[in-house]
Amino acid sequence: MLMPKRTKYRKVMKGRNRGYARSGYSLAFGDIAFKAVEAGRINSRQIESARISATRHLKRQGKMWIRVFPAKPLTAKPLETRMGKGKGAVDQWVMNIKPGRIIFEIAGIPEEIAREALTLAMHKLPFKCKIITAEMSNEIF
């Protein structure tokens, strides 16, 4: 699973996930990618599941970049525990995704195969996404 090697603080506050992506909204490495259309949260398991489904379809050809990294700890208290007694332990690692953020990029593969692979990966994520190419790369949606 993806997680940071070390962090400055063990637990962080929830915060709010408003607005549009200010960075990571244009293609940087590949020829085709998919970007988020809605706001949401992606955790390390979802990233790994999407990566596996895409690479299996690509049969290890071409190159794929993961443009997100879950560096925010989410805490949870154990089930059937009474309220109080502090904040729970770190349960999973997530990243807040804003609309326009690119998640995966692919290069070195015919476009129709890359589209199929990205579609398989998109179905693993909890928010709506769309496939983009180099021509439409600078649009937020």
BALOBA-1460 file (C-alpha; in Angstrom, 3 decimals):
// residues 141
<rec num="1" residu="m" x="0.000" y="0.000" z="0.000"/>
<rec num="2" residu="l" x="1.043" y="3.579" z="-0.602"/>
<rec num="3" residu="m" x="1.835" y="5.568" z="2.526"/>
<rec num="4" residu="p" x="4.465" y="8.113" z="3.527"/>
<rec num="5" residu="k" x="7.671" y="6.871" z="5.163"/>
<rec num="6" residu="r" x="7.350" y="9.473" z="7.909"/>
<rec num="7" residu="t" x="5.191" y="12.483" z="8.692"/>
<rec num="8" residu="k" x="5.605" y="15.510" z="10.897"/>
<rec num="9" residu="y" x="2.369" y="14.784" z="12.779"/>
<rec num="10" residu="r" x="0.705" y="11.440" z="13.377"/>
<rec num="11" residu="k" x="-2.895" y="12.678" z="13.013"/>
<rec num="12" residu="v" x="-4.339" y="15.607" z="11.073"/>
<rec num="13" residu="m" x="-7.655" y="17.446" z="11.058"/>
<rec num="14" residu="k" x="-10.254" y="16.637" z="8.447"/>
<rec num="15" residu="g" x="-10.357" y="19.979" z="6.623"/>
<rec num="16" residu="r" x="-12.646" y="20.805" z="3.697"/>
<rec num="17" residu="n" x="-12.358" y="19.744" z="0.063"/>
<rec num="18" residu="r" x="-13.706" y="22.727" z="-1.894"/>
<rec num="19" residu="g" x="-12.762" y="24.381" z="-5.170"/>
<rec num="20" residu="y" x="-10.905" y="23.147" z="-8.225"/>
<rec num="21" residu="a" x="-7.454" y="21.622" z="-8.636"/>
<rec num="22" residu="r" x="-4.761" y="24.314" z="-8.699"/>
<rec num="23" residu="s" x="-2.022" y="21.886" z="-9.682"/>
<rec num="24" residu="g" x="-1.884" y="18.524" z="-11.420"/>
<rec num="25" residu="y" x="-4.608" y="19.400" z="-13.931"/>
<rec num="26" residu="s" x="-2.586" y="19.120" z="-17.171"/>
<rec num="27" residu="l" x="-0.692" y="16.243" z="-18.775"/>
<rec num="28" residu="a" x="2.944" y="16.163" z="-17.703"/>
<rec num="29" residu="f" x="4.289" y="12.743" z="-18.725"/>
<rec num="30" residu="g" x="1.908" y="10.705" z="-20.882"/>
<rec num="31" residu="d" x="-0.249" y="11.049" z="-23.991"/>
<rec num="32" residu="i" x="-3.594" y="10.078" z="-22.462"/>
<rec num="33" residu="a" x="-4.878" y="10.277" z="-18.893"/>
<rec num="34" residu="f" x="-7.981" y="10.516" z="-16.785"/>
<rec num="35" residu="k" x="-8.954" y="13.321" z="-14.462"/>
<rec num="36" residu="a" x="-11.537" y="13.721" z="-11.717"/>
<rec num="37" residu="v" x="-14.763" y="15.530" z="-12.552"/>
<rec num="38" residu="e" x="-16.071" y="15.502" z="-8.957"/>
<rec num="39" residu="a" x="-14.455" y="16.101" z="-5.594"/>
<rec num="40" residu="g" x="-13.733" y="13.082" z="-3.446"/>
<rec num="41" residu="r" x="-11.186" y="11.120" z="-1.492"/>
<rec num="42" residu="i" x="-8.977" y="8.366" z="-2.813"/>
<rec num="43" residu="n" x="-7.246" y="5.924" z="-0.494"/>
<rec num="44" residu="s" x="-4.227" y="3.718" z="-1.026"/>
<rec num="45" residu="r" x="-6.304" y="0.580" z="-1.646"/>
<rec num="46" residu="q" x="-8.310" y="2.256" z="-4.408"/>
<rec num="47" residu="i" x="-5.147" y="3.540" z="-6.113"/>
<rec num="48" residu="e" x="-3.596" y="0.073" z="-5.972"/>
<rec num="49" residu="s" x="-6.747" y="-1.613" z="-7.279"/>
<rec num="50" residu="a" x="-7.002" y="0.840" z="-10.204"/>
<rec num="51" residu="r" x="-3.301" y="0.411" z="-10.993"/>
<rec num="52" residu="i" x="-3.555" y="-3.387" z="-11.059"/>
<rec num="53" residu="s" x="-6.624" y="-3.417" z="-13.335"/>
<rec num="54" residu="a" x="-5.012" y="-0.984" z="-15.799"/>
<rec num="55" residu="t" x="-1.624" y="-2.738" z="-15.925"/>
<rec num="56" residu="r" x="-3.261" y="-6.135" z="-16.441"/>
<rec num="57" residu="h" x="-5.128" y="-4.795" z="-19.443"/>
<rec num="58" residu="l" x="-1.976" y="-3.147" z="-20.828"/>
<rec num="59" residu="k" x="-0.033" y="-6.419" z="-20.412"/>
<rec num="60" residu="r" x="2.977" y="-4.459" z="-19.089"/>
<rec num="61" residu="q" x="3.462" y="-2.507" z="-22.314"/>
<rec num="62" residu="g" x="4.025" y="1.226" z="-22.397"/>
<rec num="63" residu="k" x="4.496" y="3.364" z="-19.303"/>
<rec num="64" residu="m" x="2.022" y="4.427" z="-16.638"/>
<rec num="65" residu="w" x="2.352" y="7.241" z="-14.095"/>
<rec num="66" residu="i" x="0.361" y="7.592" z="-10.883"/>
<rec num="67" residu="r" x="-0.060" y="11.315" z="-10.232"/>
<rec num="68" residu="v" x="-1.601" y="11.066" z="-6.753"/>
<rec num="69" residu="f" x="-0.153" y="9.993" z="-3.413"/>
<rec num="70" residu="p" x="-2.154" y="9.372" z="-0.205"/>
<rec num="71" residu="a" x="-0.246" y="11.358" z="2.429"/>
<rec num="72" residu="k" x="-3.149" y="12.280" z="4.735"/>
<rec num="73" residu="p" x="-3.934" y="9.955" z="7.668"/>
<rec num="74" residu="l" x="-7.594" y="9.158" z="8.398"/>
<rec num="75" residu="t" x="-8.373" y="7.980" z="11.901"/>
<rec num="76" residu="a" x="-11.146" y="5.683" z="13.122"/>
<rec num="77" residu="k" x="-12.207" y="4.486" z="16.530"/>
<rec num="78" residu="p" x="-12.778" y="0.741" z="16.992"/>
<rec num="79" residu="l" x="-16.294" y="-0.637" z="16.584"/>
<rec num="80" residu="e" x="-18.518" y="-0.776" z="19.690"/>
<rec num="81" residu="t" x="-16.369" y="1.765" z="21.545"/>
<rec num="82" residu="r" x="-17.986" y="4.452" z="23.671"/>
<rec num="83" residu="m" x="-17.567" y="8.113" z="22.792"/>
<rec num="84" residu="g" x="-14.684" y="10.063" z="24.292"/>
<rec num="85" residu="k" x="-11.172" y="8.973" z="25.290"/>
<rec num="86" residu="g" x="-9.492" y="10.887" z="22.476"/>
<rec num="87" residu="k" x="-9.095" y="10.545" z="18.749"/>
<rec num="88" residu="g" x="-8.840" y="7.076" z="17.209"/>
<rec num="89" residu="a" x="-5.790" y="5.433" z="15.671"/>
<rec num="90" residu="v" x="-4.752" y="5.950" z="12.033"/>
<rec num="91" residu="d" x="-6.955" y="3.677" z="9.936"/>
<rec num="92" residu="q" x="-6.055" y="4.506" z="6.337"/>
<rec num="93" residu="w" x="-4.127" y="6.963" z="4.166"/>
<rec num="94" residu="v" x="-6.061" y="9.186" z="1.750"/>
<rec num="95" residu="m" x="-5.679" y="12.123" z="-0.608"/>
<rec num="96" residu="n" x="-8.335" y="14.759" z="-1.190"/>
<rec num="97" residu="i" x="-9.107" y="14.981" z="-4.892"/>
<rec num="98" residu="k" x="-10.527" y="18.173" z="-6.367"/>
<rec num="99" residu="p" x="-12.247" y="18.411" z="-9.764"/>
<rec num="100" residu="g" x="-9.650" y="18.643" z="-12.548"/>
<rec num="101" residu="r" x="-6.941" y="16.586" z="-10.837"/>
<rec num="102" residu="i" x="-5.195" y="14.021" z="-13.059"/>
<rec num="103" residu="i" x="-4.977" y="10.570" z="-11.455"/>
<rec num="104" residu="f" x="-3.197" y="8.299" z="-14.001"/>
<rec num="105" residu="e" x="-1.278" y="8.971" z="-17.225"/>
<rec num="106" residu="i" x="-0.283" y="6.475" z="-19.921"/>
<rec num="107" residu="a" x="2.186" y="6.709" z="-22.832"/>
<rec num="108" residu="g" x="3.566" y="4.390" z="-25.503"/>
<rec num="109" residu="i" x="0.357" y="2.487" z="-26.260"/>
<rec num="110" residu="p" x="-2.278" y="2.777" z="-29.034"/>
<rec num="111" residu="e" x="-5.063" y="5.110" z="-27.918"/>
<rec num="112" residu="e" x="-7.937" y="2.604" z="-28.027"/>
<rec num="113" residu="i" x="-6.106" y="0.112" z="-25.758"/>
<rec num="114" residu="a" x="-5.133" y="2.934" z="-23.387"/>
<rec num="115" residu="r" x="-8.764" y="4.129" z="-23.248"/>
<rec num="116" residu="e" x="-9.974" y="0.628" z="-22.316"/>
<rec num="117" residu="a" x="-7.330" y="0.340" z="-19.589"/>
<rec num="118" residu="l" x="-8.171" y="3.774" z="-18.153"/>
<rec num="119" residu="t" x="-11.888" y="2.960" z="-18.202"/>
<rec num="120" residu="l" x="-11.241" y="-0.197" z="-16.180"/>
<rec num="121" residu="a" x="-9.209" y="1.849" z="-13.685"/>
<rec num="122" residu="m" x="-11.855" y="4.598" z="-13.461"/>
<rec num="123" residu="h" x="-14.499" y="2.095" z="-12.369"/>
<rec num="124" residu="k" x="-12.457" y="1.350" z="-9.239"/>
<rec num="125" residu="l" x="-12.630" y="4.945" z="-7.964"/>
<rec num="126" residu="p" x="-15.392" y="6.536" z="-5.838"/>
<rec num="127" residu="f" x="-15.864" y="9.669" z="-7.983"/>
<rec num="128" residu="k" x="-16.621" y="10.462" z="-11.617"/>
<rec num="129" residu="c" x="-13.682" y="10.832" z="-14.001"/>
<rec num="130" residu="k" x="-13.149" y="11.516" z="-17.682"/>
<rec num="131" residu="i" x="-10.455" y="10.551" z="-20.159"/>
<rec num="132" residu="i" x="-8.398" y="13.363" z="-21.664"/>
<rec num="133" residu="t" x="-5.701" y="13.588" z="-24.327"/>
<rec num="134" residu="a" x="-2.930" y="16.109" z="-25.021"/>
<rec num="135" residu="e" x="-5.228" y="18.444" z="-27.030"/>
<rec num="136" residu="m" x="-7.694" y="18.919" z="-24.154"/>
<rec num="137" residu="s" x="-5.116" y="18.786" z="-21.388"/>
<rec num="138" residu="n" x="-5.334" y="22.374" z="-20.088"/>
<rec num="139" residu="e" x="-9.099" y="22.399" z="-19.525"/>
<rec num="140" residu="i" x="-10.175" y="21.961" z="-15.904"/>
<rec num="141" residu="f" x="-13.124" y="19.769" z="-16.926"/>
